[in-house]
């Protein structure tokens, strides 16, 4: 059951309501406010002249002409767009509705209201666009876009160049406190970097010479030089920005619902508006009911004004966009609104052990010895292993040194790949390696030796006799047990650990963390089969968390695939739906929390906007709502919904 059918409907921006934008005739900046200002001044002057009974204004023709002139600055652009929309077959759009409502108001001599409806609708529209633009700008600045110039070293001189013009292999300089513009390798000394824009982690990271530095990090203590390893367009920062931007093209179900709802809602309300005139007219003709055309037309116009679902069309996509932005600030990348929504349904979390819950770095857990002291055994083993490059050998040597044990010099050493080493240390022949190496040398390992082993074992023999062993274990990440607590707190009780390690090690580690289900000795294809079976179980929505290296098939088979620490890994970014850019598994819970907050706020917007519109429709039909009330409700609800969506960004997770 692969869920990866990604619909890339890249921003098909329709004009009109019921689509991605409700009127698009607004430039930004101060010039956008000239037209509404002119209309507002003329409307205010007209109302004052009527109120004080100015003689010149008593002539209806002059009054009408005055209000038409007041109407045109805000009304003309909308009428033009309405005509274009009708010509292209889009009849039920916000512009058409507003134009019909205003013409209707002029017809029944409600001149100030005709101007007022268009004026406030256009002011509301501009405010909404400003709020949406600000929201998008906030989100991209949070992620840290917008690097204008780079200092490159060319012909021995520092020159300011565009980041796009820098080639791979060039040397660039980044001053203290400046943001790294391109991915590269540190060429001189060590540096301290703020990685929070990429990972959401507040603790600065120390990177040594030759280490990878990613675009978006900030050099803290000194100026550093980097050899560029990727073009600007391929840098970590640009990939994150592109993912966040592209995420809005993968729509959540709520967005799809709103688009469908808008297409149905608007024509239905227009039909009801027509019935609101036709039914009383028929009643007036057939009964003694006194039908007043202008009164019922006015009620129908209220219907038209409130019939645009702008609040929904704008705020729902913005809600998901804000959720994706908030997540990226916490070092979590969602590939689309659909995954932000899918993660809210997750009720089973399956996690890979190594690299997800453990550091993947070994430490010496315990030492067992027979006839000699533990410290002496460690000294002999470390001396024998000193020439080996095996990770376990290096861990053993580090541990011995950290205990303050002097490591003697081995006079002879030979290594048998995949088995272990033989060495001469202080006149003793020392064997250190796996059980197969000792049995091939005819050395028996006692039955009870290493029984408590919860990790990998290095066995040791001295002068042909079994001498003891060192047990090395992978260490849990600092927040591994906190992750389990947080997930349980979110109501996710079924947690599963999957690993290729020995079953006993996996089971023991799972019970230490409080995970109730674990499976060891699994090959990657076994993990894939297990997750596929789990995901196809009715009622199970599975998130699989892996490091993205050899987990690509498993990530693709789960309902939501989450890759850990996937900042530099293209494989993870390709195969996962969510990429956690740090090594903290507790971010899994953060991702779910952000998804849930987003869903709650989006639902508030949907329910709130529909409820308010229905109330105004009922009041309008009964004659209790004016056109002023309708336009304020329409604009007000849209603005409230936009502000509510922005709460997703402002919350701390």
C-alpha positions, 0 to 999 in steps of 0.5 A: 500500500504505497501512499506516494502518489504525489499530485504536483499541481504546481500552483494553478492560480485561478482568479476569483473565488473558490480558488487560490486567490480572491481578487488579484488586482492589488499592487503592494505598497503605498500606491495600493491605498490611493484608490481606496483613500479617494473612494473613502473621502468621497463616501464620507463627504457624500454621507455628511452632505446628506446628513446636513441636507446640503442643497446641492446634494438634494438633486438625486442625479447629482447624488447618483453621479457623486457616488458613481465617481466615488465607486469607480476608483475601487470598483473599476478594477474589480469590474474589469476582472469580473468581465475577464473572468466571465469571458473565460467561463468563470462566472461564479467568482468573487468579483462578479458577485461584488459587481452584481451586489453593487449594481443592485444597490445602485438600482434600489438607490442605496448609493452609499452602501454600493460604494461602501461594499466595494470600498471595504471589500477592497480594503479587506482584500489589501489587508489580507494580501499584506498579511499573507505576504508578510506571513510568507516573508516571515517564513522564508526569513526564518529559514534564512534565505536571502544571501546577496553577496559572497566573499570569494578569493580570486587571484589572491584578492577578496572580491564580492560576487553573487553566490550563483557565480561561485564554482565548486572548488573555489575558496570563500571567506565567511566573517564572524557573525555572518551566514555561510552562503554555500556548502563547503569544507573547512580549509583552515583551523576549527570553527564554532557554528550556529546551526539553528537555522538548519537544525533548530538546535540552540547549542553551537557546533564545533567543526574541525578542519576538513569538516563539512559546513552547510549553507545557513550556518553562522560562523561564530568566533572567527572568520573562516575559509571554505572550499565550496563543495556544491553550487549555490542552487544545490546548497542545503539552505536552497534545498530546504527553501525549495522543499518548503516552497514546493510543499505548498503544491502538495495539498492537504485534504482540508485544502482540497475540501475547501476548493471543492466546497468553494465551487459548490457553495458560491453557486448555491448561495446565488441560487438562494439569493434568486429564490429570496426574490422569486418566492416572496414575489410568487407569494405576493401574486398568489396571496394577500402578502404585500411584496416590496421588490426593493426590500427583498432585492436588498436581502438578496444582495446581502446574500451575494456579499456574504457568498464568497468563501474568501476566508477559507480559500486564503486561510486554509492553505496559509495554515498549512504553509505556516505549519510547514514553516514552524516545523522547518524552524524546529529543524523538521522538513515536511514535504507537503501539507498532505504529510503534515495532515497524515502525521496527525493520524499516526498511531504506531511509530516504528523506529530503527535502533542504530542511528535513530535511538542510539548514537551508533558510537560504541563504548565499553560496557563491561570487562570480564577477566579470569586470572589477571586484573581487569586493568592488566587485561585491558592494557594487553588487549589495547596494546594488541589492538593498537595497530588495527583500524577496526571501530571496536578496536579503536573504542577499546583503546580510547576506553583504556586511555580514559581509565588512565591505564598505560598501554605497553608497546607491542613488539609484533602484531598481525591482523586477520581481517574479520577475525582479530589480532595476534601480538607480542606484548611484554613477552606474552602472546596475546590474541584478541578477536572474535570467538572463531579466532580463539577456537581456530587457535584451539583455545576454549571459551568457558561456557559462562563467559560473556553470558551477560553480553548486551553488545559486541564481544572482543575475546582475549587469550594470553599465552594460549589460555583464555584470559577474559573479554571486553563487552562493547555496547552502542549508547542510547541518545540522550533524549531516547527515553524522553522520546518514548515518554513524549510519544506516549504523552501524545497518545501513541502507545504502540512503539516498535523497535526494529534492528539488524542487531542480535535479538537479545541486545535489541530486546534489552535496549527496548525494555530499558527505554520502555518500548514494548515491541522489538524485533532483532536480526532483521535485514532491510527487506525484513524491515520493509516487509514488517512495516508494509504488513503493519501499514496494511493492518486496518486502523494502523497508521504507521510512521517509520523513523530511520536514518535514511541510508539503507531505509529508503524502501521502508520509508516509502512503505510506511504511511509517513516516512521520517528520516533522521539527521538527513541534512546532508543525505540526498537519499533521505530527502528523496525517500522520506516524507519528513526529514528531521535535520538533527540527531534528536529523536524527540523531534518525532514528537515535535513533528506530530505536535506541530501537525496536530496544532495545524489541524486544530487551527485549520479546523477552527478557521473552517468551522468559524468562517462557515458558522459566521457566514451561515448566521449572516445569511439567516439574518440577511434573509430575515431582513436583520443584516445590512450590506454594511454588516455583510461586508464587515463580516466577510472581510473581518472573518477573512482577516481573523482567519489569516491571523489565526493561521499565523498563531501556528508560527508564533507558538513554541513547540 
